[in-house]
């Protein structure tokens, strides 16, 4: 049956000239009723749909023997109804969402990821925006050259002619904003990767019998091995003084580890990848020694230092440009998203008591990260400017 025959059938139906079989088939489409309900669909749209329907029926019925034609006609009629209803609904939704006031996700602003952004505060209080500073030597102090590279690195080197004059420690502070990260190469050869919304205070040159820095936020350390004048190994200490019973000190000799010590997280977590680390809870002075693949946890509710075996590599995926969620609760995940994309989080409705897992690039838009979480069906999001609404 071709298009002309379809039109003739519909014309006979309108004029009451169909046979009983033809009338039953056409009426099963519910065309007359649906047409009244969707009168805003134009004639060409209806005809196009009818043509698609009849072409499908013609292809199938041409292959059926006569004795099966009646059964197939009934089945085809049922399929036609479903197809046509779907066509109508799809058309209605397209027209409804063509109204700009009703667009939700399609009108969401794409929120881009963070990047290499930081502010350096020198010993004299002067501040340098590393985001805007020109590559090359950006400052000199106490015989130390401070160089910014085009790779988002800050490198401290002792000037050869001034090395003997470096005596008293002068402290610098580097701070990353929300949506920022940076790498610092300290003058002792230690490398530090600083995550978003973090602060690292450190001496521009290490003198004396120990090396000590202060951290709030998250950083990954590759500590260089260094010996003192007496030939003994110089310890490297990282103090995280964030109060509320969670202040800690990490002491190492030469090793790789990650510290997560944000104020808005329920605990401090230190994860060891290589070497050995001693973790001290400064509230109780209790300490624990970590082995590679272990993680220490310090909370305000306990004076102890809890130790767990973990996948240490998971803790530093952020350094390599990934979000890695390993059965994490939603609040912890949203804190990471808020820090990296510089957005506010607003929770609506009942609390979502579910953990999530997965990995996605930190250099995707926040919209793509939220879409991944939404595929679980346990959480939904809406973006309003730079605010993310979290809903069950």
C-alpha positions, -999 to +999 in steps of 0.1 A: +000+000+000+015+033-011+010+068+001-019+075-024-037+044-012-033+055+024-049+088+016-077+071-002-084+048+028-085+078+052-108+097+027-132+066+026-131+065+064-141+102+066-169+096+041-182+065+058-174+042+028-149+018+045-155-019+049-158-032+085-122-045+084-109-012+071-130+008+096-117-013+125-081-009+115-084+029+111-103+034+143-077+014+162-052+041+155-073+066+175-065+091+149-096+111+152-094+113+190-056+121+191-061+147+164-086+166+185-062+165+215-032+177+196-048+202+173-016+222+173+001+196+152+000+206+116-013+185+088+021+177+073+033+163+106+003+140+108+007+128+073+044+122+078+036+100+108+009+081+089+032+075+060+059+060+083+032+038+099+018+025+067+052+019+051+061-003+080+029-022+078+032-026+040+067-041+043+056-066+069+022-076+055+037-082+020+056-111+035+027-127+054+004-154+040-033-146+037-043-169+066-021-148+089-031-115+075-059-109+100-038-116+131-010-094+118-034-066+111-045-066+147-009-067+159+001-039+135-029-018+147-017-021+183+018-011+173+005+018+153-013+031+184+018+030+205+039+045+177+015+074+171+011+081+208+049+083+211+050+106+181+025+129+196+041+130+230+075+137+214+061+165+194+044+180+224+076+179+245+096+195+217+071+223+215+069+227+253+106+229+258+110+254+229+098+279+255+130+295+269+113+298+303+109+261+306+144+250+296+163+234+324+193+213+315+196+225+279+200+261+292+225+252+319+257+272+318+287+250+312+310+253+343+346+248+333+372+231+356+399+248+376+435+252+366+470+265+377+460+294+399+477+306+431+489+336+451+524+337+466+530+358+497+566+367+504+583+373+537+578+410+535+541+406+530+540+414+493+517+393+472+523+379+437+495+364+416+510+334+400+480+333+377+490+366+361+528+367+366+551+364+336+572+332+334+607+334+347+623+348+379+595+366+398+613+374+430+646+372+449+649+371+487+677+361+511+698+347+483+669+326+469+656+329+433+619+322+429+610+311+393+576+305+377+574+281+348+548+278+321+538+244+335+522+258+367+554+253+388+571+275+414+608+266+418+631+278+446+668+277+440+697+290+460+718+315+440+754+301+439+769+335+447+746+340+476+744+305+491+768+312+520+746+342+530+714+322+536+712+320+573+679+330+589+648+313+576+623+335+558+588+322+553+567+322+521+531+312+518+514+299+486+476+297+485+454+282+459+418+294+455+388+274+447+394+262+412+431+263+416+461+240+419+499+245+418+532+227+421+561+239+442+597+227+440+614+236+474+651+245+476+659+211+493+645+193+462+612+184+477+582+185+453+548+195+465+515+194+445+489+217+461+452+209+455+424+235+454+416+258+483+448+249+501+476+268+519+513+259+523+536+279+545+573+270+542+608+285+546+624+299+514+656+280+525+660+252+550+685+258+577+691+239+609+685+203+619+649+199+605+627+209+577+592+221+587+562+233+567+526+240+575+496+228+555+459+234+554+440+216+527+454+189+505+489+183+491+510+155+477+546+154+488+577+138+473+602+146+500+639+147+490+664+129+512+687+154+529+716+151+554+727+176+580+762+188+588+768+158+611+758+134+583+724+124+599+692+124+578+672+156+582+636+150+591+608+167+571+577+177+591+543+188+579+520+204+605+483+207+599+469+229+627+432+231+620+419+228+656+388+210+667+409+181+680+422+173+645+456+190+645+484+166+634+521+165+625+536+142+599+573+134+602+592+117+573+628+113+562+624+108+525+591+095+511+559+100+490+526+107+508+494+126+505+477+147+532+440+157+531+433+181+560+404+204+551+384+222+577+351+212+562+359+175+562+352+152+592+387+139+594+423+143+584+437+115+561+473+109+554+481+082+528+516+067+523+528+055+489+565+050+496+589+050+525+577+055+561+558+082+579+550+089+616+517+105+623+511+123+656+478+135+669+487+168+685+457+168+707+467+136+725+504+132+714+495+096+703+513+085+672+514+057+646+539+046+620+525+041+585+536+016+559+531+019+522+495+013+513+482+025+547+462+056+556+459+073+589+426+089+600+423+115+628+389+128+639+379+152+666+358+125+683+389+103+691+424+110+705+438+080+686+454+077+652+434+051+632+452+032+605+436+014+576+449-004+545+438+013+513+446+016+476+471+044+480+471+053+443+434+063+446+443+091+470+465+109+445+444+106+413+436+143+417+472+151+411+471+132+378+439+150+367+411+126+379+382+124+403+383+090+418+353+081+440+358+048+459+325+042+478+325+078+490+295+095+505+278+123+486+289+151+509+326+143+505+322+141+467+303+174+465+330+191+486+356+180+460+334+193+432+328+226+450+366+232+456+376+224+420+349+241+401+344+270+425+307+264+430+283+265+460+264+234+470+228+235+482+212+203+495+174+200+491+150+173+504+160+142+524+196+133+530+210+108+505+226+080+524+244+063+495+280+058+486+293+063+450+322+049+430+337+059+396+364+078+379+362+108+356+387+135+344+389+166+365+392+185+332+356+177+321+330+203+328+311+200+361+280+192+340+296+160+328+307+150+363+272+155+376+257+135+347+279+106+357+266+107+393+230+111+381+232+078+361+229+060+395+194+073+398+201+080+435+207+117+431+197+146+408+211+180+402+201+214+390+225+242+382+216+278+390+244+302+381+273+289+402+251+270+427+244+233+424+212+221+439+214+185+451+182+165+453+171+129+459 
